[in-house]
């Protein structure tokens, strides 16, 4: 009786799972397999069905990815972008999280305020900032010149030397909230006793932070950092809208899409996509191992 | 001593004000700019000088913006409905029934949520085209499942796992089918989690850009983010900033209101996937 019941429950489990699994297979597994396959072909956007197998030509060939300077520039840009945004976001996010972790009147209000940049569509925040960064009429140049920080207005989204800095600035604004919330969740799980003990002993708050808080939330912090890094590596929207497909701010995603759609070289673009996928996959494994994600509860 | 405490308190509130200013000023400035027309736009002001709603009219006149909004509404609501239905049934199986391969399945789903969208772009493009969905809104809904489904399943599973066992035991004794248990016993308790995940899926679908840009071709099928990104003036050098700011404010205000109402739920939903696992 009990066995029959279990068997019928397991059967219904698979029945319940099937619709979700079919959709995931259709939108995740199959496109991924196709993309990897296409990276070994000379497929063109207009005649994808006539693609011929070319082996590793797209990767190692004379005109392959590994010999393309622009590809390596975009790899370098992506790493540069990831390193700087994640570092700045961690420091700022930690500050915000520490503030939100305190109880004070109006805390709910500032938590809501912090969520606003996160909720704003990336395209919209790119447009809002590109208006604020406008070389002639932008408020940032205006403030900078008035305060004497800038000698002359800067062309934030036109000057090749400033493109990446602008992108980092906007991304930090947009994603620090998310970082802060992840760190806050970690902070709120800490035992209160440690702090009370430290307070009684009259330890300086800065010392408490470095000696007690930081070591205790390190696991949560590491997970948050990797989570953010994975997101930063695939950045596309912000750069595409803020600075376009220009070399100084070209990232791997921007590069891959340009090859795929604008240049219609599906095989070659798929090769770039595939490399990006494996980089992210490697980091994901790292995330799961470090995060020691609780699975299935058994 | 008290002076020191007061100074510390003052510094703390200064920091609070700085945070609020930093997070809200860009949006405030967008609202401010959207209310200015003509040459007023080219002078920097910190407070509203005029309350001119001209941009809010012209953005609909100069662009297919109403169509864009309607498309976004259709795509976002369909995405939420589909991912909640698929997520809820899958979460029931994953959270309440023990079977072999369950952990591996959860791990795979978590892995999919990390997929960079670009990594599947060409395969997805081919699939959408072969299904005849290129430049059609259902194609976008289907494509969006790749990022809404994993976290919907994940969050709903986490939530459903916490519900007490006794709930369904009585129902099983009465011979209720799994479907009855899910819809009659669990559904009524799941509303908080459904609201949270539905909201996150809605925001993700409403904001999505890469797929919407790649899988649509004509203005009739474009969603809001693509519409705003491609807004241009009479000449390429003449960017219609007033219109863009008005459009930005209009598509963001509903989101800001949702965030204000549901902030607690959003925070718990966002962190459920990452920190607590």
Interface residues (C-beta under 8 A of the other chain):
Chain A: X5 X9 X10 X12 X13 X14 X15 X16 X17 X19 X20 X21 X23 X24 X26 X27 X28 X30 X31 X32 X33 X34 X35 X38 X43 X48 X95 X96 X99 X102 X104 X106 X108 X110 X111 X112 X113 X114 X115 X116 X117 X119 X120 X121 X122 X123 X124 X125 X126 X127 X128 X129 X131 X132 X134 X136 X137 X139 X142 X173 X177 X178 X181 X182 X184 X185 X186 X189 X220 X223 X224 X227 X230 X233 X234 X236 X237 X240 X241 X252 X253 X256 X257 X260 X261 X266 X269 X270 X273 X274 X276 X277 X280 X281 X283 X284 X287 X288 X291 X292 X293 X294 X295 X296 X297 X298
Chain B: X12 X15 X16 X19 X20 X22 X23 X24 X26 X27 X29 X30 X33 X41 X42 X43 X44 X85 X86 X87 X89 X90 X92 X93 X94 X97 X98 X99 X102 X103 X105 X106 X107 X109 X110 X111 X112 X114 X115 X116 X117 X118 X119 X120 X121 X122 X123 X124 X125 X126 X127 X129 X142 X143 X145 X146 X149 X150 X153 X161 X172 X177 X178 X179 X182 X203 X206 X207 X209 X210 X213 X214 X224 X225 X226 X228 X229 X241 X244 X245 X248 X251 X252 X255 X256 X258 X259 X260 X263 X266 X267 X270 X271 X274 X275 X276 X277
